[in-house]
Every structure is written in structure tokens, then in C-alpha cells.
């Protein structure tokens, strides 16, 4: 037996040593080459990408130099197409064919900036692929769909990997369809930025297996009518560590065959539902679900260890898990996600989401998992930063019926808020210090008697956390003493404040202050500039004002979810415009 094995090994070794195997060629494309086939050096490089593709066979590689290539590509062999730089290697298909690149036999592409036919052509695709496909390190834009996949028919196994891709200015980011349960999709570390009313981030009509992780999927305009992630009817779904914001429904999973896991995501600002599940065995854990009409909608799901904040309804048809939390997540910067990516959803040091995830799931550093997109084994290790609290909102100073000065403000929602400091001086724009501190209180109001022999009193308020960090103070709250038993609250400037709460439903408070008497108009518009409501239309004295905007009472007909604008105009003495300003607010129903 040993002799037979030895002979077999010897013959196999001899065959390997004395056989020659073809090495797949590398073909080059450059605007500076001589364009001489077979394009196997930079000096003889093809002057168009399609020329090099036309002579490729399965297994070849095409490397493209920096430059702009105005062409559409049809690829009939299985090749690797590699650009030199995601910024400087451009395939520009604007105004040309409906499909900028077609992979008929699978392959891979990386390091390109690719333009589709244009924004006005919904039936167009930047990349269309059959069989298997890998797309990496590229930017795709200006078409109906960024990546469109028609997977194999029954009996074939599709493999699709999309990684580190930016998709923007499309109606759909990724669109795929197949009927094979063994098709496998890996969609990770991508940025999908959409603005069209019908935009959908990822649409997968397939019975396959899906791993969707570490993506930013953002709708940055108003009134989206579609979905962030839509999958139907999947065999398996694994959605981990994504940020999804702004869609009608952020995640919509129809009835799955085997399993559905939605874990460690941050889901924001949907106009309807954050997560819809068609099964009662979907596992929903460690997610931060914030600013939705409905948090989780579906038959009783296996949901727990989630954090909810500022939703109209947290669960529909399901009940709270024993370890669910309702609290401010304390993000580092929780601005509404936008094209500038001016946000940061890491957790602050004393966030209630730290180490409060499912104890069976561990973070990268081996500790109990955090709730949110940076927790769990697919998250990241980072240092929690301890920030000062937010400035107290909607602070006001009025004279009550007992001739006392009443200060009011809204309570901070950070978990580590300790108390509030109230400062007083007689000069405008004073700098706070211990000599001007008059009280430290945990309440959100303060009352004091009017001090004698003063013509003006100026207040500022700060929030302080348990570690002693103090917020930026409020703007001056000024009370001018006019005469005996005559007082008025007078600001030193005109200001239109941000509404609160924002997003809101059904009402929000809009505050402003007036430096002088004037004719005031406060109006609400939709994003198209159409007037929705006039909240104020009258003469007003100088001072601080708060007006409630209620979508039920102040708009007819009823308005939809989305971004709205509120504008103030101040006309002063002599019919001279004194001040105008406009800000955005978001309604989420």
C-alpha cells in the first residue's frame, strides 16, 4: 500500500514539475498608449476600455489608467476590471446607452468613478450583471439604479459582493432578483445617498441568503414613499451595524424561510415604520430606534435589548422585551443625516446604551455589547467621550401675576444631567462665572422677586452633568425695569430659534425674540415654497414669544410627513423691514 501511494505521489509531482500552465494576461488601457493588441504593456495600451475587453478570455485582467473614458462596456467573458483611482479613473456614460456596464458572464470591477446615462432616465443602470459579481471601491451615480443584478436561474449558485461603494443620485441603490435559495449576497461598508421621492436603498426580490452590514443608507430629502431595505422572500437575512434614515419604512422584510436577524443598527426618521417583519421569529436585538411613527411593526417578534426614543409608538402587535430601554441614546452628534454626513452616532461616555445589549453578544473588545451601530462583533472599538450637556432649550423670562420674575426652560434628556445653574447680571452679553451664579437647581423653573434700584436684569442658564461638565449658556434673557410696577422682557436682538421637539408629531413649539416693536408674520411652508399656515400676523411688542404649530389645527388640508420651513418677517417703524429668518423642521407621522 505504501509503495502504491509513493508511486502516485511521484507521478503527480513529476506532472506538476514538467507541465506548463497558462498565466492569464493583464491588458492595459491608457489614453497615452499606442493601442496595439494584445495591449499587454502600458506602451501598447488600448485607447478604449472596450477594445481591451473585446480580446479578453475568462480569467483576464484589464487595468485602466487615470483619465475619463466616454463609453459603455459590454463584457462577455469573466474578467477583473481594475481602475487606477476611484477619483481619477472615470467611465462617463452620460447621454449614452441605458446600461453603462454589462457583465454577461460575471466578473469584478474596482477603483472607478462611473456615471450612468443620467438622472432623467429611470430605466437605466450604472452596472447590470448576470451570474456572479464583485464591485469594490467605486462611485456610481446618475442612473435609475446603481447596481442591478439578474441572478442565475434554478440550479445555479450566484455569488455577489458589493463592498466600499458609494451610490448616489439614483432612484434605487442596489436592485436584485433571483429564484435560487443558494444565491448569496454580501453588501457591506457602502454609502447609499438618495434624494428621489421614490428612492429605495436596497431592493432584493430573491430567495437567497443576505449579509447586509456596516452600510450608511440615507434618504436626505422629504416625503419618501419607499424603503431603505426591502427583501422578499429571503431564505436568510442578516442585517448588522447599519445606519438607515429617512425612508417611509427603513427595513421591510416579508416572510422569510429560515431566519432573520436585525442586530446592532441605528434606525432613524422613518415616516411610517422603522422595522416591518412578516414572521414571528425574527430576532431584533441591540438596535437604536428613534424618531418614527412606529418603531417595530409585525407579528410578535423576538425583540429585546433595543433602545427607543421619540417614536409615536414603539411596538405594534408586539410587546416590550424585558431589557428594552426608552431613553435618549446620547449620540455624539445627532443631527438628521444629510449629504454632508454632518453627524456622529457614536455613543457618549454615559449613554444608557453602553453595555446594555444582549449579554450573549460581545463587542469587539470582548465586553458586553453596546446597543447601536458600533456595538457587537461587527462594530468597532472606540473611546467614549464625555461631552457637556446640551444648552437648555426654550428658556424664557416673564413677569408673573405676582410681579415676580419667572424663568422657565425645558428639561435636558441626557442620562447624566445633574442640575441647572442660573446666572444674573445687569449688563448684556455678560460672561458667566461664580460671582454671577444665583442658584443651582434640579427644577426647570426659577422664581425670584424683582430686585430694587435696578433698571435691567439679565439671566443666563446652563445645564451641568454628574461629572461637572457645564453646557454653553442660553442667550440673554432680559427684563427691563421701566418704572414702578412696570416691567417688560426685552431682548437685545432679533432671533428665530430652532423648533422643539424636532422631528415632531403632531405639534412643535416655535420661539423667537424681538428687539423692538414691529409687525410680525410667522409662516410655515412646504419644501416647494407653498404656504401651509400663518401662525402670527400682528403687531407685537419687543420680547420673547413661543407659538405652537399643530399639524391638525394649523394646516388644511392635512399635511404629510417631511421637511417644512418656518419663516419670520419683522416690519419695523416706517414700514421698514427689520429682520427675517427661516429654519427647517421635520414632521414624522
For each residue, the residues with C-beta under 8 A, 3 or more apart:
1: 4 5
2: 5 6
3: 6 7
4: 1 7 8
5: 1 2 8 9
6: 2 3 9 10
7: 3 4 10 11
8: 4 5 11 12
9: 5 6 12 13
10: 6 7 13 14
11: 7 8 14 15
12: 8 9 15 16
13: 9 10 16 17
14: 10 11 17 18
15: 11 12 18 19
16: 12 13 19
17: 13 14
18: 14 15
19: 15 16
20:
21:
22:
23:
24: 59 60 61
25: 38 40 60 61
26: 40 60 61 62 63
27: 38 39 40 46 52 55 56 60 61 62 63
28: 33 39 40 41 42 44 45 46 52 62 63 64 65
29: 33 39 45 46 47 48 49 51 52 62 63 64 65 69
30: 33 42 45 46 47 64 65 67
31: 47 65 67
32: 45 65
33: 28 29 30 36 39 42 43 44 45 46 47
34: 43 44 45
35: 39 44 45 46 47 48 51
36: 33 39 44
37: 44 46 51 55
38: 25 27 55
39: 27 28 29 33 35 36 44 45 46 51 52 55
40: 25 26 27 28 44
41: 28 44 45
42: 28 30 33 45 65
43: 33 34
44: 28 33 34 35 36 37 39 40 41
45: 28 29 30 32 33 34 35 39 41 42 52 65
46: 27 28 29 30 33 35 37 39 49 51 52
47: 29 30 31 33 35 51
48: 29 35 51 52 69 71
49: 29 46 52 53 62 64 69 71 73 81 91
50: 53 54 71 72 73 74
51: 29 35 37 39 46 47 48 54 55
52: 27 28 29 39 45 46 48 49 55 56 62
53: 49 50 56 62 73 74 75 77 79 81
54: 50 51
55: 27 37 38 39 51 52
56: 27 52 53 60 62 75 77 79
57: 60 77
58: 77 78 79 105
59: 24 78 79
60: 24 25 26 27 56 57 77 79 80
61: 24 25 26 27 79 80 81 82
62: 26 27 28 29 49 52 53 56 79 80 81 82
63: 26 27 28 29 82 83 84
64: 28 29 30 49 67 69 81 82 83 84 89 112
65: 28 29 30 31 32 42 45 84 89
66: 84 85 88 89
67: 30 31 64 88 89 90
68: 90 92
69: 29 48 49 64 90 91 92
70: 92 93 96
71: 48 49 50 91 93 96
72: 50 93 96 97 99 100 101
73: 49 50 53 81 91 100 101 102
74: 50 53 102 104
75: 53 56 79 81 101 102 103 104 105 107
76: 104 105
77: 53 56 57 58 60 105 107
78: 58 59 105 106 107
79: 53 56 58 59 60 61 62 75 107 108
80: 60 61 62 107 108 109 110
81: 49 53 61 62 64 73 75 107 108 109 110 112
82: 61 62 63 64 109 110 111
83: 63 64 86 89 110 111 112 138
84: 63 64 65 66 88 89 111
85: 66 88 89 111
86: 83 89 111 112 113 137 138 139
87: 113
88: 66 67 84 85 113
89: 64 65 66 67 83 84 85 86 111 112 113
90: 67 68 69 112 113 114 115
91: 49 69 71 73 100 101 112 113 114 115
92: 68 69 70 115
93: 70 71 72 96 97 100 101 114 115 116 117 126
94: 115 116 117 118 142
95: 117 118
96: 70 71 72 93 100 117
97: 72 93 100 117
98: 117 121 123 124 125
99: 72 102 124 125 127 128
100: 72 73 91 93 96 97 114 115 116 117 124 125 126 127 143
101: 72 73 75 91 93 109 114 126 127 128
102: 73 74 75 99 127 128 129
103: 75 106 107 109 127 128 129 130 131 133
104: 74 75 76 130 131
105: 58 75 76 77 78 130 131
106: 78 103 129 130 131 132 133
107: 75 77 78 79 80 81 103 132 133 134
108: 79 80 81 133 134 135 136
109: 80 81 82 101 103 112 127 134 135 136 138
110: 80 81 82 83 134 135 136 137 138
111: 82 83 84 85 86 89 136 137 138
112: 64 81 83 86 89 90 91 109 138 139
113: 86 87 88 89 90 91 138 139
114: 90 91 93 100 101 126 127 138 139 140 141
115: 90 91 92 93 94 100 126 141 142 143
116: 93 94 100 121 124 125 126 140 141 142 143 144 170
117: 93 94 95 96 97 98 100 121 124 142 143
118: 94 95 121 124 142 143
119: 142 143 169
120:
121: 98 116 117 118 124 143 144
122: 144 171
123: 98 144
124: 98 99 100 116 117 118 121 143 144 145
125: 98 99 100 116 128 143 144 145 146 147 148
126: 93 100 101 114 115 116 140 141 142 143 145 146 147 170
127: 99 100 101 102 103 109 114 133 135 140 146 147 148
128: 99 101 102 103 125 148 149 150
129: 102 103 106 132 133 147 148 149 150 160
130: 103 104 105 106 149 150 151 152
131: 103 104 105 106 151 152 156 158
132: 106 107 129 158 159 160
133: 103 106 107 108 127 129 147 149 160 161 162
134: 107 108 109 110 160 161 162 163
135: 108 109 110 127 138 147 161 162 163 165
136: 108 109 110 111 161 162 163 164 165
137: 86 110 111 163 164 165
138: 83 86 109 110 111 112 113 114 135 164 165 166
139: 86 112 113 114 165 166 167 168
140: 114 116 126 127 143 146 147 165 166 167 168 170
141: 114 115 116 126 146 166 167 168 169 170
142: 94 115 116 117 118 119 126 169 170
143: 100 115 116 117 118 119 121 124 125 126 140 146 170
144: 116 121 122 123 124 125 170 171 172
145: 124 125 126 148 170 171 172 173 174 175
146: 125 126 127 140 141 143 165 167 170 172 173 174 192
147: 125 126 127 129 133 135 140 162 165 167 173 174 175 176
148: 125 127 128 129 145 175 176
149: 128 129 130 133 158 160 174 175 176 177 178
150: 128 129 130 176 177 178
151: 130 131 156 158 160 176 177 178 179 180 183 206 208
152: 130 131 155 156 157 158 178 180 183
153: 156 179 180
154: 179 180
155: 152 180
156: 131 151 152 153 180
157: 152 180 182 183 184
158: 131 132 149 151 152 178 180 182 183 184 208
159: 132 183 184
160: 129 132 133 134 149 151 176 183 184 185 186
161: 133 134 135 136 185 186 187
162: 133 134 135 136 147 165 174 185 186 187 188 190
163: 134 135 136 137 186 187 188 189 190
164: 136 137 138 189 190
165: 135 136 137 138 139 140 146 147 162 190 191
166: 138 139 140 141 190 191 193
167: 139 140 141 146 147 170 173 174 190 191 192 193
168: 139 140 141 191 192 193 194
169: 119 141 142 193 195
170: 116 126 140 141 142 143 144 145 146 167 173 194 196 199
171: 122 144 145 194 196 198 199 200
172: 144 145 146 175 199 200 201 203
173: 145 146 147 167 170 190 192 194 200 201 202 217
174: 145 146 147 149 162 167 187 192 201 202 203 204
175: 145 147 148 149 172 200 203 204
176: 147 148 149 150 151 160 185 203 204 205 206
177: 149 150 151 204 205 206
178: 149 150 151 152 158 183 205 206 207 208
179: 151 153 154 206 207
180: 151 152 153 154 155 156 157 158 183 206 207 208
181: 207 208 209 235 257
182: 157 158 208 209
183: 151 152 157 158 159 160 178 180 206 207 208 209
184: 157 158 159 160 208 209 210 211
185: 160 161 162 176 204 206 208 209 210 211 212
186: 160 161 162 163 211
187: 161 162 163 174 190 202 210 211 212 213 215
188: 162 163 211 212 213 214 215
189: 163 164 213 214 215
190: 162 163 164 165 166 167 173 187 215 216
191: 165 166 167 168 215 216 218
192: 146 167 168 173 174 201 202 215 216 217 218
193: 166 167 168 169 216 218 220 339
194: 168 170 171 173 199 200 201 218 219 220
195: 169 199 219 220 221
196: 170 171 199 221
197: 221 223 224 225
198: 171 224 225 226
199: 170 171 172 194 195 196 219 224 226 247
200: 171 172 173 175 194 203 226 227 228 230 247
201: 172 173 174 192 194 217 219 227 228 229 244 247
202: 173 174 187 192 212 217 228 229 230 231
203: 172 174 175 176 200 227 230
204: 174 175 176 177 185 208 210 229 230 231 232 234
205: 176 177 178 232
206: 151 176 177 178 179 180 183 185 210 231 234
207: 178 179 180 181 183 233 234 235 257
208: 151 158 178 180 181 182 183 184 185 204 234 235
209: 181 182 183 184 185 234 235 236
210: 184 185 187 204 206 231 234 236 237 238 239
211: 184 185 186 187 188 238 240
212: 185 187 188 202 215 229 237 238 239 240 242
213: 187 188 189 238 239 240 241 242 378
214: 188 189 240 241 242 378
215: 187 188 189 190 191 192 212 242 243 244
216: 190 191 192 193 242 243 337 341
217: 173 192 201 202 228 229 242 243 244 245 247
218: 191 192 193 194 243 244 245 246 337 338
219: 194 195 199 201 224 228 245 246 247
220: 193 194 195 246 337 338 339
221: 195 196 197 224 246 527 563
222: 527 561 562 563 586
223: 197 271 527 560 561 562
224: 197 198 199 219 221 246 247 248 271
225: 197 198 248
226: 198 199 200 230 247 248
227: 200 201 203 230 247 248 249 250 251 252
228: 200 201 202 217 219 244 245 246 247 249 250 251 270
229: 201 202 204 212 217 239 242 244 250 251 252 253
230: 200 202 203 204 226 227 252
231: 202 204 206 210 234 237 252 253 254 256
232: 204 205 253 254 255
233: 207 254 255 256 257
234: 204 206 207 208 209 210 231 237 253 254 256 257 260
235: 181 207 208 209 256 257 258
236: 209 210 256 257 258 259 260
237: 210 212 231 234 253 256 259 260 261 262
238: 210 211 212 213 261
239: 210 212 213 229 242 251 261 262 263 265
240: 211 212 213 214 261 263 264 265 376 378
241: 213 214 263 264 265 373 374 375 376 378 379
242: 212 213 214 215 216 217 229 239 265 266 373
243: 215 216 217 218 265 266 268 337 345 373
244: 201 215 217 218 228 229 247 250 251 265 266 267 268
245: 217 218 219 228 250 267 268 269 270 336 337
246: 218 219 220 221 224 228 268 269 270 336 337
247: 199 200 201 217 219 224 226 227 228 244 250 270 271
248: 224 225 226 227 270 271 272 273
249: 227 228 252 270 272 273 274 276
250: 227 228 229 244 245 247 267 268 270 273 274 275 292
251: 227 228 229 239 244 262 265 267 274 275 276
252: 227 229 230 231 249 273 276
253: 229 231 232 234 237 256 260 262 275 276 277 278 279 282
254: 231 232 233 234 278
255: 232 233 278 279
256: 231 233 234 235 236 237 253 259 260 278 279 282
257: 181 207 233 234 235 236
258: 235 236
259: 236 237 256 281 283
260: 234 236 237 253 256 277 279 281 282 283
261: 237 238 239 240 282 283 285
262: 237 239 251 253 265 275 277 282 283 284 285 287
263: 239 240 241 283 284 285 286 287 361 376
264: 240 241 285 286 287 357 361 369 371 372 373 374 375 376 378 379
265: 239 240 241 242 243 244 251 262 287 288 372 373
266: 242 243 244 287 288 290 345 372 373
267: 244 245 250 251 270 274 275 287 288 289 290 292
268: 243 244 245 246 250 290 291 292 336 337
269: 245 246 290 291 292 336 337 503 586 588
270: 228 245 246 247 248 249 250 267 273 274 291 292 293 588
271: 223 224 247 248 293 560 561 562 588 589
272: 248 249 292 293 294 589
273: 248 249 250 252 270 276 292 293 294 295 296 297 316
274: 249 250 251 267 270 289 292 294 295 296 311
275: 250 251 253 262 267 284 287 289 295 296 297 298
276: 249 251 252 253 273 297 298
277: 253 260 262 282 284 296 297 298 299 301
278: 253 254 255 256 298 299
279: 253 255 256 260 282 298 299 301
280: 298 299 300 301
281: 259 260 301 302
282: 253 256 260 261 262 277 279 298 301 302 303
283: 259 260 261 262 263 301 302 303
284: 262 263 275 277 287 296 301 302 303 304 306
285: 261 262 263 264 303 304 305 306 357 358 361
286: 263 264 305 306 357 358 361 369 370 371 372 375 376
287: 262 263 264 265 266 267 275 284 306 307 371 372
288: 265 266 267 306 307 309 329 345 353 371 372 373
289: 267 274 275 292 295 296 306 307 308 309 311 314
290: 266 267 268 269 308 309 310 311 329
291: 268 269 270 309 310 311 503 586 588
292: 250 267 268 269 270 272 273 274 289 295 311 312 588
293: 270 271 272 273 311 312 313 505 561 588 589
294: 272 273 274 297 311 312 313 314 315 316
295: 273 274 275 289 292 306 308 311 313 314 315
296: 273 274 275 277 284 289 301 303 306 314 315 316 318
297: 273 275 276 277 294 316 317
298: 275 276 277 278 279 280 282 301 316 317 318
299: 277 278 279 280 317 318
300: 280 317 318 319
301: 277 279 280 281 282 283 284 296 298 318
302: 281 282 283 284
303: 282 283 284 285 296 306 315 318 321 324
304: 284 285 321 322 323 324 358
305: 285 286 321 323 324 356 357 358 371
306: 284 285 286 287 288 289 295 296 303 321 324 325 371
307: 287 288 289 324 325 326 327 329 352 353 356 371 372
308: 289 290 295 311 314 324 325 326
309: 288 289 290 291 326 327 328 329
310: 290 291 501 503
311: 274 289 290 291 292 293 294 295 308 314
312: 292 293 294 505 588 589
313: 293 294 295 316
314: 289 294 295 296 308 311 320 324 326
315: 294 295 296 303 318 319 320
316: 273 294 296 297 298 313
317: 297 298 299 300
318: 296 298 299 300 301 303 315
319: 300 315
320: 314 315 324
321: 303 304 305 306 324
322: 304
323: 304 305 356 358
324: 303 304 305 306 307 308 314 320 321
325: 306 307 308 352 353 356 371
326: 307 308 309 314
327: 307 309 352 353 413 415
328: 309 352 413 414 415
329: 288 290 307 309 334 347 351 352 353 371 372
330: 347 348 350 351 352 353 414 415
331: 334 343 344 345 346 347 348 351
332: 344 345 346 347 348 385 387
333: 342 343 344 345
334: 329 331 343 345
335: 338 342 343
336: 245 246 268 269 343 503 586
337: 216 218 220 243 245 246 268 269 341 343
338: 218 220 335 341 342 343
339: 193 220
340:
341: 216 337 338
342: 333 335 338
343: 331 333 334 335 336 337 338
344: 331 332 333
345: 243 266 288 331 332 333 334 372 373 374
346: 331 332 374 382 384 385
347: 329 330 331 332 351 353 354 370 372 374 384
348: 330 331 332 351 384 385 386 387 414
349: 354 384 385 386 387
350: 330 354 386 414 415 416 465 466 467
351: 329 330 331 347 348 354 384 415
352: 307 325 327 328 329 330 356 415
353: 288 307 325 327 329 330 347 356 357 370 371 372 375
354: 347 349 350 351 370 384
355: 367 368 369 370
356: 305 307 323 325 352 353 368 370 371
357: 264 285 286 305 353 361 368 369 370 371 375 376
358: 285 286 304 305 323 361 369
359: 368 369
360:
361: 263 264 285 286 357 358 368 369 375 376 377
362: 366 367 368 369 376 377
363: 366 367 368 369 370 375 376 377 379 381
364: 377 379 380 381
365: 381
366: 362 363
367: 355 362 363
368: 355 356 357 359 361 362 363
369: 264 286 355 357 358 359 361 362 363 375 376 379
370: 286 347 353 354 355 356 357 363 374 375 376 379
371: 264 286 287 288 305 306 307 325 329 353 356 357 375
372: 264 265 266 286 287 288 307 329 345 347 353 375
373: 241 242 243 264 265 266 288 345 379
374: 241 264 345 346 347 370 379 380 382
375: 241 264 286 353 357 361 363 369 370 371 372 379
376: 240 241 263 264 286 357 361 362 363 369 370 379
377: 361 362 363 364
378: 213 214 240 241 264
379: 241 264 363 364 369 370 373 374 375 376
380: 364 374
381: 363 364 365
382: 346 374
383:
384: 346 347 348 349 351 354
385: 332 346 348 349
386: 348 349 350 467 469
387: 332 348 349 469
388: 463 465 469 470 471 472
389: 412 414 416 417 463 464 465 469 470 471
390: 393 412 414 463 471
391: 462 463 471 472 473 474
392: 395 409 410 412 420 444 461 462 463 471 474
393: 390 409 410 500
394: 408 409 410 497 500 509 511 546
395: 392 407 408 409 461 474 475 477
396: 407 408 409 477 489 511 544 546
397: 405 406 407 459 477 478 479 489 544
398: 405 406 408 489 544
399: 403 404 405 406 450 479 487 488 489
400: 403 404 405 406 447
401:
402:
403: 399 400 450 485 487
404: 399 400 447 448 449 450
405: 397 398 399 400 447 448 449 450 457 459 479
406: 397 398 399 400 445 446 447
407: 395 396 397 422 445 446 447 459 461 477
408: 394 395 396 398 444 445
409: 392 393 394 395 396 420 444 445 461 474
410: 392 393 394 444 500
411: 417 444
412: 389 390 392 417 463
413: 327 328 417
414: 328 330 348 350 389 390 417 463 465
415: 327 328 330 350 351 352
416: 350 389 465 466 467
417: 389 411 412 413 414 463 464 465 466
418: 442 464 465 466
419: 440 441 442 463 464
420: 392 409 440 441 442 443 444 461 462 463 464
421: 432 437 439 440 461 462 464 470
422: 407 437 438 439 440 441 446 459 460 461
423: 430 432 436 437 438 459 460 461 462 473
424: 436 438 457 458 459
425: 430 436 458
426: 454 455 456 457 458
427: 430 458
428: 458 476 478 492
429: 476 492
430: 423 425 427 436 458 460 476
431:
432: 421 423 436 437 460 462 473
433: 436 437
434: 437
435:
436: 423 424 425 430 432 433
437: 421 422 423 432 433 434 440
438: 422 423 424 448
439: 421 422 446
440: 419 420 421 422 437 464
441: 419 420 422 446
442: 418 419 420
443: 420 446
444: 392 408 409 410 411 420
445: 406 407 408 409
446: 406 407 422 439 441 443
447: 400 404 405 406 407
448: 404 405 438 451
449: 404 405
450: 399 403 404 405 454 457 479 481 487
451: 448 454 457
452:
453:
454: 426 450 451 457 481
455: 426 480 481
456: 426 478 479 480 481
457: 405 424 426 450 451 454 478 479 481
458: 424 425 426 427 428 430 476 477 478 479
459: 397 405 407 422 423 424 476 477 478 479
460: 422 423 430 432 473 474 475 476 477
461: 392 395 407 409 420 421 422 423 473 474 477
462: 391 392 420 421 423 432 470 471 472 473 474
463: 388 389 390 391 392 412 414 417 419 420 470 471
464: 389 417 418 419 420 421 440 468 469 470 471
465: 350 388 389 414 416 417 418 468 469
466: 350 416 417 418
467: 350 386 416
468: 464 465
469: 386 387 388 389 464 465
470: 388 389 421 462 463 464
471: 388 389 390 391 392 462 463 464
472: 388 391 462
473: 391 423 432 460 461 462
474: 391 392 395 409 460 461 462 477
475: 395 460 491 495
476: 428 429 430 458 459 460 491 492
477: 395 396 397 407 458 459 460 461 474 489 491 544
478: 397 428 456 457 458 459 489 490 491 492
479: 397 399 405 450 456 457 458 459 487 488 489 490
480: 455 456 487 488 489 490
481: 450 454 455 456 457 486 487
482: 486 487 488
483: 486
484:
485: 403
486: 481 482 483
487: 399 403 450 479 480 481 482
488: 399 479 480 482 541 542 543
489: 396 397 398 399 477 478 479 480 543 544
490: 478 479 480 515 542 543
491: 475 476 477 478 494 495 513 514 515 542 543 544
492: 428 429 476 478 515
493: 513 515
494: 491 512 513 514 515 570 578 579 581
495: 475 491 512 513 581
496: 510 512 566 568 581 582 583
497: 394 500 510 511 512 513
498: 502 583 585
499: 502 504 508 509 510 511 549 566 583 585
500: 393 394 410 497 508 509 511
501: 310 504 508
502: 498 499 508 585 586
503: 269 291 310 336 585 586 587 588
504: 499 501 507 508 585 586 587 588
505: 293 312 551 561 587 588 589
506: 550 551 552 589
507: 504 548 549 550 551
508: 499 500 501 502 504 548 549 585
509: 394 499 500 546 547 548 549
510: 496 497 499 522 535 546 547 548 549 566
511: 394 396 497 499 500 544 545 546 547
512: 494 495 496 497 522 544 545 547 568
513: 491 493 494 495 497 543 544 545
514: 491 494 517 518 520 540 541 542 543 545 570
515: 490 491 492 493 494 542 578 579
516: 542 572 573 578
517: 514 539 540 541 542 572 573
518: 514 539 540 570 571 572 573 578 579
519: 538 539 540 570 571 572
520: 514 536 537 538 539 540 568 569 570
521: 534 536 537 568 569
522: 510 512 534 535 536 537 547 566 567 568
523: 531 532 533 534 535 566 567 568 569
524: 531 532 533 534 535 549 554 555 564 565 566 567
525: 528 529 530 531 532 564 565 566 567
526: 529 530 532 559 562 564 565
527: 221 222 223 562 563 564 565
528: 525
529: 525 526 565
530: 525 526
531: 523 524 525 534
532: 523 524 525 526 554 555 559 564
533: 523 524 549 554 555
534: 521 522 523 524 531 537
535: 510 522 523 524 547 549 554 566
536: 520 521 522 540 545 547
537: 520 521 522 534
538: 519 520
539: 517 518 519 520
540: 514 517 518 519 520 536 543 545
541: 488 514 517
542: 488 490 491 514 515 516 517
543: 488 489 490 491 513 514 540
544: 396 397 398 477 489 491 511 512 513
545: 511 512 513 514 536 540
546: 394 396 509 510 511
547: 509 510 511 512 522 535 536
548: 507 508 509 510
549: 499 507 508 509 510 524 533 535 554 566
550: 506 507 553 554
551: 505 506 507 554 555 558 559 587
552: 506 555 558
553: 550
554: 524 532 533 535 549 550 551
555: 524 532 533 551 552 558 559
556:
557:
558: 551 552 555
559: 526 532 551 555 562 564 587
560: 223 271 587 589
561: 222 223 271 293 505 587 588 589
562: 222 223 271 526 527 559 586 587
563: 221 222 527 584 585 586 587
564: 524 525 526 527 532 559 584 585 586 587
565: 524 525 526 527 529 582 583 584 585
566: 496 499 510 522 523 524 525 535 549 582 583 585
567: 522 523 524 525 580 581 582
568: 496 512 520 521 522 523 579 580 581 582
569: 520 521 523 577 579 580
570: 494 514 518 519 520 577 578 579 580
571: 518 519 575 576 577 578
572: 516 517 518 519 576 577 578
573: 516 517 518 576
574:
575: 571
576: 571 572 573
577: 569 570 571 572 580
578: 494 515 516 518 570 571 572
579: 494 515 518 568 569 570
580: 567 568 569 570 577
581: 494 495 496 567 568
582: 496 565 566 567 568
583: 496 498 499 565 566
584: 563 564 565
585: 498 499 502 503 504 508 563 564 565 566
586: 222 269 291 336 502 503 504 562 563 564
587: 503 504 505 551 559 560 561 562 563 564
588: 269 270 271 291 292 293 312 503 504 505 561
589: 271 272 293 312 505 506 560 561
